[in-house]
Amino acid sequence: MAELHRSVATLRISHEDLDPAEITRLLGHPPTHAQRKGESVPTPAGQTRIAKFGSWRLEATSREPHDLNGQIAELLSQLTPSLDIWRAIAEKYRMDLFCGLFMQASNEGVELWPESLQALGDRKIELGLDIYAP
């Protein structure tokens, strides 16, 4: 299998009444981006929008060539190892790991290690893969 060209990964936690400061306190690390419902949020086009929900997002370093397993380890190593805390967060909020997978050719792939999948599963983190064709 040909190696995937590039990968990005972001841990996202969201809910209508999410308080980013609470998530930072629980996980022990500040987010890359955060918002509370009702806040003005700048857009890439230079305008602002009003946040419809609260969110806390932590981005991993973009990797070229891909290293999704390394990105998962990078993100989780910065945060609390307490599975009780992760499960409490999962009961109240939506959590996922958004992964953007960028192909340079028509046949590229990625393999996830059992340890990566188990780490996500133990924390109740849903895995989302967006695949971008060349």
N, C-alpha and C positions, 0 to 999 in steps of 0.2 A: 504494500500500500504506500502510495506517495505521501509524503509528509505535508500536513496542512500548513499553508503559508503564514497566517497570523491569527492570534487569538486575543480577545479582550474578555475580562470577567469583572462583574460587579455584584457584590452581595447587596440585596435590596430588602428592606423591611418597611412595610407600609400598612396604614390603617387610617380611617377617618380621624380618629382622635389621638394618633401617635404623637408623643412628645419626644423629639430627637434627644433632648438632654437625658431623659430616662434611659433610652437605649444606650447612649454613650456611657452612662453610669453602670449599667448592667454588664455591658460587654467590655468595658475598660479601655476603650479606644475611640477617638473622635472620628466622625464620618468624613468622607471626601465631599459629600453634598448632603444637605438636610433641608427640610421645610416643614412648617406646621400649617395645618389647614387655615386658610384665610390670609396667609402671608403673600406679599408681592414677591414674585420670583422673576428674575431676569431671563429673557429668552436669548437663544443664539443670534436672533435677528436684531438684538438691541432694544427690544420692547420689554414689557413686563406682563405677567399674567398672575392671576390669583390662584393659589394652590387649593385644589379641591379636596386634598387629603394630606395627611402627614407622611413623611418618608425620611428614612435614614439610609444612605448609600455609601458603601466603601468600595473603591475601585482598586483592582490589582494592577500592577505594571503591565502594560501591553507587551506581548511577546511575539517576536518574529525571528525565526520560525516559531510556531505555536508551542506552548507548554502549559496546557490547561491544568495538568496535575500540579505543576509548580505554582500556578496562580491560585489554585484552591489552597495549597499549603501556605502560600504567602498570606492570604486573607485570614485563614483560621488561626495561624500562629500569632497573629496580632491581638486576638480576642480571647475572652475567658475560655478556659478548658472545661468549665462546669457545665455538664450536660443538663443538670437541673435548671440552670438559668436559661439555657437554650430552649428547653422544653416549655418553660413558663412563657417565654417570648412567643414561641410557636402557638401556644394556646390562645394568645390574645391578638397577634398580628399575623399578617401574611409575610412569609419569607421565601425568597428565591435567590438562586445564583443565576444571573443573566450572563450568558456566554455568547459572544459574537465570534463566529468562525469564518475566516476570510480565505477563500480559495484563490489560487493563482492559475491553476490548471483545472481541467474538467474531472479529474479523478484524484482527490486528496482525501485523507481520512485522519481520524484522531482516535486514540485509545485512552480510556480512563482506567486507572488502576483500581483494584478492589479497595485499597486503603482510602482513596479519594472518595469513592462512592459511599463507603461506610461512614467516613467523617461527615459527609453531608446528611446521610440518613440518620445517624445518631443525633444530629442537631435539628432534624425535621426540616431541612432546607430543600425545597423543590429545585430541580435542575432544569433550566430552560436553555435550549440551544437554537440560536439563529444562525443559519448557514447562508453565506453570501457567495454566489457563484462568480467566476471570473468575468 
